[in-house]
Amino acid sequence: MNKTNERFDVVIVGAGAAGIGCAVVLKYLGIENFVILERHQVGASFKRWAEEMRFITPSFPSHGFGLLDLNAVVLNTSPALSFRKEHLSGKEYALYLETVAEHFQLPIKTETNVKTIAALPQGKGFVLETSKGELRSRSASASLRSQFVIWAAGEFQYPNLNPFPGAEFCIHNSQIRSWKELKGKEFVVVGGYESGVDAASNLAALGKKVKLIDRQSSWLNLDSDPSVSLSPYSLKRLEIAYSMGRVELIGEQHIEAIKAVKKGYVVESEYEQWFSSTPPILCTGFNSSLKQIAPLFDWTNGYAALTQEDESTLTPGLFVVGPSVRHGDIIFCFIYKFRQRFAVVGNAIAQRLGIDPSPLEAYRREGLFLDDLSCCNNDCVC
């Protein structure tokens, strides 16, 4: 087994939207001694989306008027302009990320697993143990040293598969490559937020009947923050499916268990139960990839505690970008939200490396340098 050793100023873990976008920020700053470690390929999580899944945030090429495409992660780019579509598929968005990576000649090591991250004493950086190919294979390994680590591993690869007893009888929505592959005429979908509505809408479009069960009633939530309420795109799709009589909405039901019975499954809440002849569909969300390195963070109410620069409060030099970033009630789970923090992280690293951060003013002019969280609110008067 071969082992190599390399040293970097910055290591980025993950080559998805957050990792690619943050890497370009480092390029803008003139930082060259960095690497992106990706255990699969660029945009791998997007490539694994179901064939019918689409972005709920619309893309639109308006950066010429000072408004960057909502799904762009780099200045002067637009997925909408590239594909002439508002709502891109996962494969299309992965191609956008690959194109950005190629254009900026980003240093990416694909098929590279990060096995461990160890913080050196007195803030002297990190040691990352990696391997090529399958995590358990005896392939070439490497021990990397880096002054800073940016965790951008995302969440899609870590589905919440065990929300209640009997979940093993279900299919998580992230495991479905195409809704056309599911056999049967009637389905039960557990979870009524974005992925649940997407599942119900796609099944309804195929002529299936769906019971959509949610512990609240997400379709009735009028909050203006799409991080906690359904997007207009999803609501419209659900409205169409419901008007056709193909979706039954069952709210305020907390599922406690699923049991296998003769010819199907029983989905149980505290006082009610529903029969399904097909495996129920789990739309119960995802776990944060930060759980893979949980000891390197303080945790508050299930969320990693971060400084105002999105740095671990426990481990100096470890930064987080992507959907796991959260500050109090402010949730950065959409691309158009978390991309505003790339420059914040880049600025912090530049200053500690003694590098001029002024190139990031271009990000500030485009509204992509959100370092004042007091301006964030979701009040909408009409």
N, C-alpha and C positions, 0 to 999 in steps of 0.2 A: 504494500500500500504506500503510494507516494504522498509526501506531505510538503507543502510549500508555505512560505511565510511572506506576507506583503504588508506594507504600511501605507495608510491613507490619512488624509486630513478628515475626511467625512466618508462614512459608509451609510448608504440608504438601503433599507430592507424593504423590498417590494417595488415592482415595476408596473403598477397600475396607474390610475389617474393621479393619485397623490404623489407617488414616487417619481413619475415622469415630470410632473409639473414642478415639483420641488427641485429636481435635478437641473432643470432649465434655469431656475433662479440662481443656482450655484454657478452655472455657466455665465449668466449675466454679470455676476460678481467677479468673474475671472478666476474662480476656483477650479483648478484642473485636476488636482490630486484627490479624486473621489471615485467611488464605484457604486453601482446599483447591484444588489444581489436579489435575484428573482428565482424562486424554486421551480417555476415552470417557464412560461414565456411572457413576453410583454403583453399586458392586457388579458392574461389568462382567465381571470374571473369573469370578464365580459364575454369571452368566447364560450364560457360554460352556461351562459344564460339559455333559457328555453328559446327555441327558434322564434316563437311568437312574441317574446318579451320586448318591450320598447321603453326608451327613456320617457319618464313622465314629465320631466322638465323639457320644454320645447327649445330646440336650437334655432337661432335666427342670426344671419350675418349682418350685424349692425355696428361692428367695431369702428367703421368709418365715421360714425356719429357719436363715438365715445361710449358705446355700450357693447361690451364683449359678449359674444355668444355664451349663453348660460352654461353650456357644457364644455367650453374650451378651458384648458388648463394652462395655456401659454398665450402671451400677447400676440396679436395679429394673426390668429388662427380661428377657424370656424368649422366645426363638424358639419354644420348645415350647408355651408358653401361647398364643402368637399363632396357631400353626398346628395345635395339638393333635397334634403328631408328635414322635417321638424323633429320627428321622433325616431331616433336611430335605433337599430338593433344592437345587440351586444357585439356581434362580429364586426359590424361597421365601426363601432366606437373603438374596438381593439385595433383596427387598421389605422384609425386616426392617431392613436397613441404610438403605434409602430412608426408611422410617418414622421411624427414629431421627434421620436428617438433617433431616427435615421438622419433627419435634417440637422439636428444639433449634435450629431455624432456622440451620443451619450455613451459612456463606458458601462456596459451592462454585462453581468455574468449570469446567463440563464441556466436553468437546470441546476441551480445551486441552492442547497438547503442550509439554512442557518440553524445549527444544532444547539449552540449555547452562546450567550453573551455574558461576559464577566467584566464588571467594572474594576479597574485597577485602583489601588489605594491612592488617597490624596488627590483625586480628580485627574489622574494622569492618563486618562483615556480608557479604551476598551480592548478586550481580546474577544474575537468572534471565531468560533470553531465552525467550519463549514464542510460540506461534502457535495460531490457531484452526483447527479442522478437520483435514484431512489434513496430515501432517507436511511433505510436499513442495509443498503448495499455496502460492500467493502470496496468502494471506489475511492479515487484520489480525494484526499482531504486537504484542507488548508487552515492555517491559523492566521487570521488577519488582525492587525493592530490599527486602531483608528482613534483620533483625538475626539471625534464626535460621531454619534450614531443618530440617524433619523429613521424612526420606525414608521413605515408606510405600508404595512402589510394588509390593511383593509379588514373586511369582515366576511365577505361572501363565501370564503372557503371554510368558515366555521359555523355551520348552521346549528341552531338550537334543536337538537334531535330528541331530547328527553324532557319535555316540559311537564309531562304527567305520566302515570303508569299506563302501559299499553301503547305508548308512542311508537314502539318498534313495529306495530302493525300498520303504521302509516307510511306515506311517501312525502318527504319534505319537498317543497316546491323547487328548491335548488337542485334536486336530483333529477328533475324532469328535463329531458333534452327537447321534447316537443309534445305539446298537449294532444297532438293527433295520435300519439302512441298509446294513450290510455284506452283500455277496453271497458265498455260499459255505457249505460245510458244515464245513470244517476250517481251523483257524487256529494260527499259532505266535505266542506272546506272549513278548517278550524283556523280562525284568525282573520279579522276583517279590516286590517290596515292595507297598505299598498299591494303587498304580494298576494294577500287574500283576494282582494278585488281583481287583481290581474288574473289570478287563477280562475275565479268565477266567471269573469268576462270572456276569457278564452274558451272555457268549456261551454259556456252558453252559445258562443259564436259557432261552435261545432254541433249545436243542436242538443246538447246535454242539459239535464235538469240538475240544479245545484242548490244545496242548503248551505248558506254562508253564516257561520256561527262566530260571534265575537263576544269577548268578555265585557266590552262596553257596547257602543253602537257607533263605530267610527264614522259611518256614513251620516251621522247626525251632528258630528262635532263641527262647530262653526268657528273654531280658532283660526286666526289668519296665518299661523305658522304651519307650513306644510310638513314640518318635522313631527307634528303631533296630530295633524288632521289630513284628510285625503286631499290630493291635488284636484283641481278642476278637471284635468284630463281623465283621472280615474273615476271621478264622480259621474262624468258624462257617459263613460263606458258602462258603469254599473246601472245608470238610469236606463240605458238602452236595453240591457239584458233583463232588467226588472220589468220594464214595460212589455217585453215579449213574453212574460210569464215563465221565464226559465230560471230565475233566481229567487229563492225565498230568503229573506233577511231575518235572522234570528239574533237579536241583541241581548245584552245584559245577562249572558250565560257563561259562567266560568267552567270550562271543561275540566273534570276531575279524573277521568279515566276512559280508556277505550278497551273493550273486550272483544275477543274473537268468539263468534257464535256460529251456529249452523247457517251456512249460506251467506255469511257476511260478518258484520261488525256492529257493535253497539257503542255509540258515543254518549257518555254520561256526564251530566252536570249534577248539581246537588239534588235537584228535584225533578229533572226531566231527562229523557233519553231519546236518541234518534237512531234508527237502523240505517245501515249503509251496506249495499251489496258489493261495493267496491272499496278498496283500501282508502281510508280517509286521507285527505291532503292536508299536510301540516304547513301552515303559513305563520309560523311562530317566531320568525325573525332569526337573528344571528347573534353569536357571541363575539365579543371584542377579541381581536387577535392579540391584544395586549395581555390577555390571560396567559399567553405563551411565555411571557417574561414578567409575570405578575410580581415576583419579589423585588423588582427594580422600581416599583411604584408604591406610594401610599395610596390607599383606596378609601373613597368616601361615597357612601350610598351606591356602591357598585361601580363607581367611575374612578378612573385614574386621576389623581390630583396633579394638576399642572400649574406651572407659573404663568405669568402674563406673557411669557415668550414661548409657551407650549413645551416647556422643559419639565421633566420629572422633578417633583419637589424632593424626591428621595435620592435620585441619582443624577448629579450634575453632568451635563454633556449629552444626555439622552433626550432627544426631542421626539414629538409625535406630530404627524400630519395625517389628515384624512378623516373619515367619519367617526373615529373614536374620540376626537377632540370635543371637550365639553367644558364650559365655564359657567357654573351655577345653572341657571335656566336657559342659557344660550347653547343651542345644539348645532353643531357644524356637520350634519350628516349628509348634506347634499353637496355635489361638486361645486356649485356656484357659491356655497358657503365656505367650505373648507379651503378652497383655492385662495381665499382672501388672507389666509394665514401663512402661506408659503414664504412670502417676503418677510414676515415677522421672524420666522425661524432663520431665514437666510441672513437677515440683518444682525441677529444675535451672534451667529457663527462668524460672520465677517468681522465684527468688532473684536471678537476674542482672538481672531487670527491676525488682527492688525491690518485688515483689508478695507479699503475705501468702500462704504456702502452706498455711495451716491447713485450708482447705476439703478438702484431700486426705486428711485424717484419716478421712473417710467411706470412702475407697478402702482405707485401711489396715485399718479395721475389717472390711471385706468380703474381706480377703485379696488385694487387688489393688494392693498397694504393696510389691512384693518388692525391697527394697534390700539384703538380706543374703543373698548367694548361698551362704554357707557352710552354709545350712540345706538346700540342694538336693541330694538324693540319691535314688536309685531302688531302694534296698535293700528287699527284700520277704521277710520270714522264712517266710511260708507262703502 
